Amino acid sequence: MARQPRFQLPGHPQHIIQRGNNRQIIFASEDDYAFYLESLAEACNTFECELHAYVLMSNHVHLLITPWSDDGISRVMQSLGRKYVQYFNYRYGRTGTLWEGRYKATLLDSEQYLLTGYRYIELNPVRAGMVNSPSNYTWSSHKHNAHGKQDPLITAHPLYTALGKAAEDQQKAYQDLFKSYFARTGVFKIRALYIASSLLFG
């Protein structure tokens, strides 16, 4: 049976989730994380996508991406997936697939859910009990978005830049969004959105 085409809307952000097959490890060393990010940056530049937030966990990734072409995200994930699997298999002497089927993509309504999506992604290591603060996790966009540590992968979304006139104001306002530790209603909103989006867009 042929796969249904992805629903993509240029200029509108999507939350991407991709997991390791059977939830197996997809990053076994710091070099793996670094190679994935380098490959992600290259793919986004090639296929006209902007990355706003990300977190790389040991067995899955979350990406917040705005595409500027009809098939931008699909091409990014295809290019990135193939390149990283080739790298990982060669490095660790393995064969076969690394990913658990197709990546999951959820179209976000910018006004209601975008900044909730930022927080949901960057708090992943906290919810997993790996760190006490998202600032203590290396492989995410939080240090860039909240503290101004330069990360060339990141392009600020207009709703992020609207948090303040200067970069310092934006970072302070962004930090304030995390002080309540992401109220559970935010989690429920995102999960409900995923369900609705999967029913609408496949």
C-alpha positions as CSV (number, residue, x, y, z in Angstrom):
1,M,0.0,0.0,0.0
2,A,1.4,3.4,-1.0
3,R,2.2,5.8,1.8
4,Q,0.0,8.9,2.1
5,P,1.8,12.1,1.2
6,R,2.8,14.4,4.1
7,F,0.7,17.5,4.7
8,Q,3.1,20.4,4.6
9,L,2.4,24.1,4.6
10,P,5.2,26.4,3.7
11,G,5.9,29.1,6.3
12,H,4.1,27.2,9.1
13,P,6.1,25.4,11.9
14,Q,6.0,21.7,12.5
15,H,7.1,19.6,15.5
16,I,9.0,16.6,14.3
17,I,9.6,13.5,16.3
18,Q,11.8,10.6,15.2
19,R,12.6,7.6,17.3
20,G,15.1,4.8,17.2
21,N,13.8,1.4,16.1
22,N,12.4,-0.4,19.1
23,R,13.5,2.7,21.1
24,Q,17.1,1.6,20.7
25,I,20.0,4.0,21.2
26,I,20.7,6.3,18.2
27,F,23.4,8.4,19.9
28,A,26.2,6.5,21.6
29,S,28.9,9.2,21.9
30,E,29.3,13.0,21.8
31,D,30.6,12.6,18.2
32,D,27.3,11.1,17.2
33,Y,25.3,14.0,18.5
34,A,27.7,16.5,16.8
35,F,27.6,14.7,13.5
36,Y,23.8,14.6,13.6
37,L,23.6,18.4,14.2
38,E,26.1,19.1,11.4
39,S,24.1,17.0,9.0
40,L,20.8,18.7,10.2
41,A,22.3,22.1,9.6
42,E,23.4,21.1,6.1
43,A,20.0,19.6,5.2
44,C,18.1,22.7,6.5
45,N,20.3,25.0,4.5
46,T,19.9,22.9,1.3
47,F,16.2,22.4,1.5
48,E,15.0,25.8,2.8
49,C,14.0,25.0,6.3
50,E,14.5,27.0,9.5
51,L,15.1,25.3,12.8
52,H,13.8,27.0,15.9
53,A,14.2,24.5,18.7
54,Y,15.6,21.0,19.1
55,V,16.6,18.3,21.6
56,L,18.5,15.2,20.9
57,M,17.8,12.4,23.4
58,S,19.6,9.1,23.5
59,N,16.9,7.3,21.5
60,H,14.8,10.0,19.8
61,V,14.9,13.6,18.6
62,H,12.5,16.5,18.7
63,L,12.8,19.3,16.1
64,L,10.7,22.5,15.6
65,I,11.1,23.4,11.9
66,T,9.5,25.9,9.5
67,P,9.7,24.8,5.9
68,W,9.7,27.3,3.0
69,S,8.8,24.8,0.3
70,D,6.1,22.2,-0.1
71,D,8.4,19.3,0.5
72,G,11.1,20.9,2.6
73,I,10.7,18.9,5.8
74,S,10.3,15.6,3.9
75,R,13.6,16.2,2.0
76,V,15.4,17.3,5.2
77,M,14.4,14.2,7.1
78,Q,15.1,11.9,4.2
79,S,18.6,13.4,3.6
80,L,19.4,13.6,7.3
81,G,18.1,10.1,8.0
82,R,20.0,8.4,5.2
83,K,23.3,10.2,6.0
84,Y,23.1,9.6,9.7
85,V,22.2,5.9,9.3
86,Q,25.2,5.4,7.0
87,Y,27.5,7.1,9.5
88,F,26.1,5.2,12.5
89,N,26.2,1.8,10.8
90,Y,29.8,2.3,9.6
91,R,31.0,3.6,13.0
92,Y,29.5,0.8,15.0
93,G,29.8,-2.1,12.5
94,R,26.0,-2.7,12.1
95,T,23.6,-3.0,9.3
96,G,19.9,-2.3,8.7
97,T,17.5,0.4,9.8
98,L,18.0,2.7,12.7
99,W,14.7,4.5,12.7
100,E,11.3,3.4,14.0
101,G,9.3,3.8,10.7
102,R,8.5,7.3,9.4
103,Y,9.0,10.4,11.5
104,K,6.0,12.0,13.1
105,A,5.1,15.6,12.1
106,T,2.6,17.9,13.8
107,L,1.6,21.2,12.2
108,L,1.5,23.9,15.0
109,D,-0.8,26.8,15.2
110,S,1.8,29.5,15.8
111,E,-0.3,31.9,17.9
112,Q,-1.6,29.2,20.3
113,Y,1.1,26.6,20.5
114,L,4.5,27.7,19.1
115,L,6.1,28.8,22.4
116,T,4.5,25.9,24.2
117,G,6.2,23.7,21.6
118,Y,9.5,25.3,22.3
119,R,9.2,24.5,26.0
120,Y,7.8,21.0,25.4
121,I,10.9,20.2,23.3
122,E,13.6,21.8,25.5
123,L,12.1,20.3,28.8
124,N,12.3,16.8,27.5
125,P,15.5,16.0,29.4
126,V,14.0,17.4,32.6
127,R,10.8,15.3,32.3
128,A,13.1,12.3,31.6
129,G,14.9,12.9,34.9
130,M,18.2,13.5,33.3
131,V,18.8,17.0,34.5
132,N,17.1,19.4,36.9
133,S,17.1,22.3,34.5
134,P,17.1,22.5,30.7
135,S,20.1,24.7,30.9
136,N,22.1,21.8,32.1
137,Y,21.5,19.6,29.0
138,T,24.1,19.9,26.3
139,W,22.2,18.7,23.2
140,S,19.4,21.1,22.9
141,S,18.6,24.7,21.8
142,H,17.8,25.9,25.3
143,K,21.1,27.6,26.0
144,H,20.7,29.6,22.7
145,N,17.1,30.5,23.2
146,A,17.3,31.3,26.9
147,H,20.8,32.5,27.5
148,G,22.2,33.7,24.2
149,K,24.8,31.0,23.7
150,Q,25.4,31.1,19.9
151,D,24.0,28.1,18.0
152,P,24.3,28.6,14.2
153,L,21.6,26.0,13.7
154,I,18.9,28.2,15.2
155,T,16.7,30.8,13.4
156,A,14.4,32.7,15.7
157,H,10.7,32.5,14.9
158,P,8.9,35.9,14.7
159,L,6.9,35.0,17.9
160,Y,10.2,34.5,19.7
161,T,11.6,37.8,18.6
162,A,8.4,39.5,19.6
163,L,9.2,38.6,23.2
164,G,11.4,41.7,23.4
165,K,13.1,44.5,21.5
166,A,16.6,43.4,22.2
167,A,18.1,39.9,22.3
168,E,18.6,40.2,26.1
169,D,14.9,41.1,26.5
170,Q,13.9,38.1,24.4
171,Q,16.1,35.8,26.4
172,K,14.8,37.1,29.8
173,A,11.2,36.7,28.7
174,Y,11.9,33.2,27.4
175,Q,13.5,32.3,30.7
176,D,10.3,33.5,32.5
177,L,8.2,31.1,30.4
178,F,10.1,28.2,32.1
179,K,9.9,29.4,35.7
180,S,6.5,27.8,36.3
181,Y,8.1,24.5,35.0
182,F,5.7,24.1,32.1
183,A,2.2,23.7,33.6
184,R,0.6,20.4,32.9
185,T,-2.1,22.0,30.9
186,G,0.6,22.9,28.4
187,V,1.5,19.2,28.0
188,F,-2.1,18.3,27.5
189,K,-2.6,21.0,24.9
190,I,0.4,19.7,22.9
191,R,-0.7,16.1,23.1
192,A,-4.3,16.9,22.1
193,L,-2.9,18.8,19.2
194,Y,-0.9,15.8,18.1
195,I,-4.0,13.6,18.1
196,A,-6.1,16.1,16.2
197,S,-3.3,16.7,13.6
198,S,-2.7,13.0,13.1
199,L,-6.4,12.5,12.3
200,L,-6.4,15.5,9.9
201,F,-3.1,15.1,8.2
202,G,-2.1,11.4,8.6
